Amino acid sequence: MSGADALPAMDVAGRLGRLRARLDGAGCEALLVTHLTNVRYLTGFTGSAGTLLVAADGAALVTDGRYEEQAAEELAAAGVDAEVVIGRTQADQAAVLAERLAGAAAVGLEAHHVTWAEQRRLAEVVPAELVPTEDLVEALRAVKDDGEVARIEAACRIADEALAAVLPRLDTGPSEAAFAAALDAEVRARGAEDISFPTIVASGPNGSRPHHQPGPRRIERGDLVVIDFGALVDGYHSDMTRTIPVGGRAALEATAQRMLDVVTEAQAAGVAAVAAGTPIAGVDAACRQVIEEAGWGDAFVHGTGHGVGLDIHEAPGVNASAAANLVAGQVVTVEPGVYLPGTGGVRVEDTVVVTERGSRPLTCAPKP
């Protein structure tokens, strides 16, 4: 990614040690990390195939010949103390795992990422009891270091600038699909390696569908247009939604004006509730209370937000069922919405980083 070298370094090298400290509590002596996003987080390796074996006395990245040079270079650049082992065939890689785990009694698998077929294959290879583990790496990923926050903030800045550049096009009556394509092109032109996810542009009555796919409908004066998109910088995502009143608020019908006012107020209440130590469910409740008092509780049909990082959706989930408290360094979205079939919808979303005293916004585009 252009400009990635200018971003502060991440503490990739320290992550394996923090993971090892969690193995005993998970009932395993070693962990096989097969989810590629988790492999990248722990090593810096960005290839499309690889298994990371993490044990108390060392770590090994097992991959194939396509990545022999790349893996060595990326682990060295990240300062990660792990051996790169090349298995030319799947059988060769299986033999490496069997050899490295010969003395282990219990080996952990990532329960949420290993299919039944993969578990059966590994059971034939690994000479140890296979133990399901949950969120060992994801729990580490939930709290970002300064380098990670800087990458997410850079992605947010690109998104802010790209939206500002293309917003005037709404007044020219483009189709949803054409506006989405222009926004995506602007994101890439400003240095993002890609968009974070398929961009949502939902105009007029289409706004009642939270994940509407941009189509041929022409955007008109008096429409509310829900725009949900993000940028990708050095593997890290941004996420932002703005609902734009085409022609300004004065062009909206009364219900649309009230929807925009209520959701904007709800989103501000949710952001104000974000702080280290705050129950995550309390952020959801803060947003939901405003919308319920407006009489639209049933029209807020999703959770309030989610973590953002190497995945566009990751821990923690910000919803009514969340049991934990927020922790400084977590990066989350706050994105309440109201969706009225036949009328349209409004969603307002920011990505923020949790601090000891509150939060710091990473997305900064104006809210109409």
Number of C-alpha atoms within 10 A of each C-alpha: 12 11 11 14 9 7 14 13 15 17 17 20 20 15 16 21 13 14 18 19 11 15 20 11 11 17 14 21 22 26 26 21 23 17 18 18 19 22 22 19 21 28 27 22 25 18 17 10 15 25 19 26 23 24 21 15 8 14 21 20 23 23 24 20 13 13 19 15 10 14 26 17 14 17 23 16 14 18 15 20 15 20 16 20 20 19 18 12 12 11 11 15 20 17 15 19 21 18 13 15 20 12 11 16 13 18 25 24 22 21 14 11 13 16 11 10 9 10 16 11 12 19 13 11 18 21 19 18 13 19 17 17 19 14 13 20 22 15 13 17 24 20 22 21 15 15 15 25 23 19 24 31 22 26 31 29 19 25 30 20 15 23 19 14 14 16 15 10 14 21 12 12 15 16 19 23 19 18 23 24 15 16 26 24 16 21 28 17 13 16 18 27 18 20 23 23 15 14 22 23 30 31 30 24 17 26 28 23 18 21 15 16 15 21 17 10 16 16 23 19 16 19 26 33 27 28 26 23 23 28 32 30 26 20 22 23 26 33 32 24 24 24 26 23 25 23 15 14 19 11 15 18 12 10 12 22 16 14 23 25 14 23 27 26 16 26 27 19 20 25 26 14 20 30 23 20 16 16 20 26 20 20 26 28 22 20 29 27 16 20 25 16 10 13 10 18 15 12 16 21 12 13 20 27 23 20 25 28 25 22 17 18 16 17 21 25 21 26 19 17 11 15 13 14 16 25 21 19 20 24 30 31 28 30 30 27 31 25 22 20 12 11 15 24 29 33 28 25 26 23 28 29 26 24 18 14 11 17 22 15 16 25 25 15 18 8 12 12
